[in-house]
Structures are given as structure tokens and as C-alpha cells.
Amino acid sequence: MSGDANALDKSALELDKSALAPYLETHISGFAGLSAIEKFKSGQSNPTYLLTAASGRYVLRAKPPGQLLKSAHQVDREFRVMQALAGTAVPVPRMLHLSGEDSPIGRMFYVMEFLDGRIFWDPSLPDASGNDERAAIYDAMNATLAALHDVDVEAVGLSDFGKPGSYFERQLARWTSQYRASETEVIADMDRLIAWLETHMPADGGRVSLVHGDYRLDNMIFAKDEPKVIAVLDWELSTLGHPFADLAYQCMQWRLPHASGFRGLGGVDRAAIGLPSEEAYVAAYCRRRGIGGVGNWTFFLAFSFFRLAAICQGVYRRALDGNASNPEKARTYGEAVKLLAALAVDLIDKKI
């Protein structure tokens, strides 16, 4: 995580330092002298903490407390995939420990190394040094995505990390179920979107890769002094699946309004600030992976809108139930569901 102390929220989900310290000293080699635990504001799904100790700084990521939806908040999957990717072309933090559910905090968590770098929360990159650096940051993100999808899952021990084939069919069923389980009101656009996706399901075409599931700019740490990705974070939604799901998800996010909580690139003049167009970004990815192009782009984008809307609905429901990592912010996610569904319906109507 970033070293910015302003990114911390000390008010919610506090952990018991006196109970956690001896446990960590027993289970993490060299860990000693825990002096502070601070919660990062970011992260709606699994609360994440900066641990400061005499032996250095660490990051702890835990399941949220309370009743949870089945198959959600699987921090053990995050731990496993990052551990497996160590030494590949995909940069990840070093994994240090995975607890059981009977941990000192009463739920499963893992601890990883702290990496001091830059996290870019705004995709228009106002803090970059100029257009050249902005272009290089996006190119590094593109190269990392291509590298991820080129990982030999069998060689890294992840051949059983998901079911090969029928990815979109299975994902649509899963997230429709999750959405219905957390539904708080009838949203006509969501119902129409789900029906459209069911009737426009493309064949997978035999493409299976390790997919991140939430691949976006602010889930990466960049080096402080160069446009280089030093870590990809937040692997909770990773699985074996169709690589175009990650690509479309990223491009979907950029279509969202820049002024919204999603901080998309909608309405931003990309060329003027050195950022690639969606077409150029997709072409660079295809070139890196040696593929001719992407068909069914409308479906992939519409599915991405739907999936994010289903995730946001879950966050909103947890806020109502009192289990959200950041309750005040989570309540705004109820309106985000409607925005995402409306944008998706507009997309499928226009077929762009």
C-alpha cells in the first residue's frame, strides 16, 4: 500500500494490538515490536491495515466482520494467487502469513510486505510529471495486464484456481445470484441488462487465463521515481477465466464519469493529456499477446458494467446491515448501481 498517512482511517474496525502482536511474532519470521495499527480508507470489500513494528512496516488484510455472502471475501484466494505469482513477470507483494478463521481478530487475514510507492487514484493522472509519464504509466499497466494473461497457470500451480471454459456463463450466474441475494429494490435497468446478457452470451473461444477480476489503475503500486508497476493488489476476485473480461473491465471504468466516485475518464480529453484512446489501448494489448483483435466488445463491456453493479449492490447491502468497511461511503454505492445499469443499457441500445 501507499505510504500516505492521509489514506488512513483510524475510526473503524479497530484491531486489538495486544492480542495480535504475540501471534504475529510467533507466525512471521523476524516480526517484532508491533507499535501501531492503522486502517486504510481504501478497500470496500476486505478491510486493510498498515502495521508498524520495530521490524518494519507490513500490511494486514482481513475478512470483514459479521454475516457474509457465500463465496465472498475469500482472502485465502488472494493470498494463494499472490504467493503463486512470486517470481513471474507479474509484480506482487511478498506473502508472509495466512491465518485461520480462529485468529486473534476472530476472522481470517493475511499479512504481506509493505511496498512504498505511488498509487494513482485519479486515472487522468494529474500528479504525473507530464504527458510522457502519463503515457508510460498506461503502457506499463497494459504490459502488466498482458503479462498476467500470459502466465502459465499450470507452471505456477494454479490450474485448479477456477473452472476452464464457460467463464461468462458461470460469472453471470454467480453475480446474478449475488445481486439477488443483496437486492434492496427493483431496478428495471438491472433486470433488462441481466436478460440481455443471458441472450447474447458469446462462445468463450477456448481462451483461458488467470484473470484479476478488478484490474484498474488504483489497484497497483508504481515505483516512486519511474513509471513502473511494482505490485498488483486486491486479487479477491481472481480466477481462471476469459482474459477479455479484465480488458473490458478496465475500459468500462474509463467510460464512467470523471466526476463520479468511480473517477473514470468519461468526458476527459485523453489525447490532450497524453493518455491512449480505448482503441489504442486495446490494440496495444492485442499486439503484446499476439492476437488479431477482440470481437463481441459490446457484450464484454456490458457484462463489466453488470458485474460492477452487482458488486456495488453487495457493498450497499453490507452498509445497510452494518458490515461495510467504510459505511458512510458505502451508502453512495446504492446510487452507483443505478448509474452503472443505466450506462450499460445505453451501451447495448447503441451497440458501441
N, C-alpha and C positions, 0 to 999 in steps of 0.2 A: 504493500500500500504506500501511498504518498506520505512524505514526512510532514505535511502541512497540518499543524495543530488546529487550525481553524476548521479542518474537516472532521473534527471530533464532536461527539455529542455525549456529554457526561451524565445526562439526566435519566437515561432509560436503560433498563435491563442490566443493572449493575451486577458484577460477579464478586463472589466472596474471595478476596485475595488470600486470607488466612487459610482457607480450605484448599485453594488452587495451588499455592506456592509449593508445599511439600510434594504434592502429586507430580507437578512438572519437574521438580528436581529429581524425582525418582525415575521418571519415564523419558526425559530428554537429556542426552549426554551433554554435560557441561553447563546445564541450566542452573543458575544460582542467583539469589538476591532479588526476587520479584519486588519491585517498588511501586509500580503504578499500572493500572488497567484503565484504558480509555476507549470508549466505543466510537467507531467511525459512524458518521452520519449516513454515509452511502450504504446501500445494501438493504433493499426492502425485504428480501427473502430470508437470508440467514445472517443474523447479527454478527458483526465482525469487530474485533478489538485489537488495539495496539498494546502489547505487553512490553513494559520497560523493566529491565532487570540489570543487575550488576554484570551479567554475562553478555548483555547486548539487548537488541530490540527484536521482537518476534510478533507474529500476527496469529491470533486465535479466531477461528470461525466456527460457529456453533449452530445447531438447530435452534429455532425459536421455541420458547416455552408454550405450553398449552396444547389443546387438541389440534392435530394437524391432518390435512388431507392425505389419504393413502398415496404413496409413491412420491410425495413432495418432500423437499428439504433433505435430500439424500447427500449429506456432507461426506459420507463414506465413498460415494461415487466420485466426488470432486477430488478427494484425497488419492483415490486409486488412479485416476486418469493422469493427474499431475505427476505422481510418482512414476508412472509408466513412461511419460514423455521426457523424463530427465535424460539428457544426452542426445535428444533428437534435434532437428532444426527448429522445433517449436519451443521458444523460451518459456520456462515456468519456474516458480519459486521452488526451493528445496523443501520437501516434506519432512517433518520432524517427528510427528506423533499423531495417531488417531486413537481417540478414546472409545470406550463402550458407552452404552446408554446409562450405565450406572456410575458415571463420572462424578467428581465432586460438585459439578454445577447441575447435576440431575438430568443431563441430556448429552447426546453425542457431540463431540467437537474435534477439530484437528488443529494442529499448530504447524506453521510454516515459517520460513525465514522472512525477515523484513527486507524489502528492497527499496532503497532510497532513490527515487527517480521522479519523473513528471507524469501526472495523469491529466489528460486534456478533457475537461468536462464539456466544453463547447466545441462542436465539430467544425465551426468556422475558424477555429484556432487563432483567436485574437492575440494570444500571448506568444505566438511563434515569432521568430526574428524577421520573417518576410515571406514573400511568395515562394521562393526557392525551398525554404524549410517546410512550408506547408505542403508543397508538392511531394517532398521527400518523405514526410510523415505518412501521407496517404499511400505512397508507393511501398513503404515499409509494412504498413498494415496489410496491403494487398499481397505482398510477398509472403507474409506470415500466414495468411489465410490459405494461399496455395500450398505452402509447406505443410500445413495441418492436414489438408485433404490428400496429400501425397504420402502421409505416414503409413507404413506397413503395419497394419493393426495386429497381424499375427506375430510379427517380429517383436513388438513391444508388449505382447501378452494381453491384448485387448480384443481378441477375436470373438470373445463371448460377451462383449460390452453392450451388445444390442442385437436385435434380430435383423439379419440381412434381408433386403427386399421389402416391398410394400410399405416403405417408410411413411409416405404421406397418408396412406390409408390408415395406418396404425396411429400416427400422430393426430390425425383428425378425430379419430375415435377417442383417443386419450384426452385431448384438450376439450372436446365437446363434453365428455363426462365430467372433467374438472370444472368446466364452466357451469354446467347444470347443477353441480354439487354446491357451487358458491353463488348461484344466481340470486339476485335480490329484487329484480323487477324484470318485466318483459321488455326487451329491446328489439324492435322489429328488424332493424338493420342486421343485428347479430343472427337472428333466425334466418333471414334471407341469405346472408353470407354463408352460413353453415350448409344450407340447402344447395347453394350454387357450387360450393366446393365438393360436395358429395357427387354432384352430377357432372363435374368437369375434371375428375381425377385423372391425371396422366399416368402412363406407364413409367416405372422407375428407370427403364433403360439399362438396368444392370449396374448402375453407378452406386457404389457403397464406399463411404469414407467415415473416418472419425469426424463427427461434427460437434462444434462447440455449443451451439444452441442459443447463445446470447452474444454473438460476436459483434462487438462495437468498440468504438474508439476509447470510451471511458472504462472499458474492462481490460485495458492494457497499461502497462508502465513503460514509459520511454526513458532512455538514458537522459541524464541532466544536460549533457553537453553535445548531443548529436541526435539526429532523427532515427534512432534505432530502438526497436522493441526489445525490452529486456525481460518482460514477463507478460503472459496472457493469464488473466484471472477469471474467477467466477465460472467454474465448469459444472455447476449443478445440473444443467440441462443437457450435458454432453451425452452422446450415444453413438452407435453406428447408424448412419443414415445417408440421406442424399446430400451431396456437397452443395447443390444449388440452393438448399434451404438456408445455409449460412450466408451465401452470397446475396440472396434475395432479402433476407432479414436485414442485412446491413443497408442495402439500397432502400428498403422500405423506411428505415429510420430516417434516412436523409430526406425523404419526401414529406416527413412530418413538419408542421410549422416551427420555424426557428424560435418563435416567441412562446411556444408551449413548454410544458415541463419536460418534454422529451428532447428539447433543444435539437431539432432536426435542421435540415438545410433548405426546407421549403421557403421560397422567396429570397434566398441568398444568391447573389451573382457569383457563382463559383469561379468562373474564368477570371473575374476581376481580382480575386484574392489567391489565385494560384491552385485552386482545387480542381481535380478532374471531373468531367461530366460523368453521369451514371454510365453512359455508353462506353466512355473511355476506360472507366474503372473495370467494367465487366470484360471488355476486350483485353485489358492487361492481365486479368485473372486467367482468361481462356488461353492467352498466349503462354503464360507461365506453366499451365497444366497441359499444353499441347492438345487442346480441344477446339473444335471449329466454331462453337457458339452455344447459346442457350435458347432452347425452344420453350414454349409454354410459360413465358415470362410473366404474363398476367396472372396465371394460377399461382406461381411461386410467390409473387408479391402479395396477392390476395390472401394466401394461406398465412403469410407472415403477419399481416395485419390481424387476422383472426387469432392466431396463436398469442400474439402480444396482448390482444384484448382479453383473452381468456386468463392470461397471467395476471393482468391488472385487476380483473374481477376477483381473483383469489386474494390479492393484496387488500382490495377494498373490503371484502368479506371478513378478512382477519382483523381489519381495523374496527369493524363493527363489533366483532367478537372480543376485541381487546388483546389480540395476539400479535399485532403488527410490530415490526422492528422500529418503525418511525410513524406512530399513529397519526399525528397531525397531517403529515404529508400523504400518508396512505389514503386518507379520505378523498383526496383530489383524484385518486385513481378511478373512482366511480364515474366521474365525468369523462375521463380518458377513454373508458370502454366505448362510450357513445361516439366520441370523436374518431377512434380507430375504425369502428364498424361503419360509420358514415363515409370515411375516406375509402374504405375497401369497396363499398357498394358503388361509389362513384367510379372507382377504378374498373370494376367489372362491367359497368354500364358503358364506359368509354373504350374499353379494351386497349388501354395504353400501357 
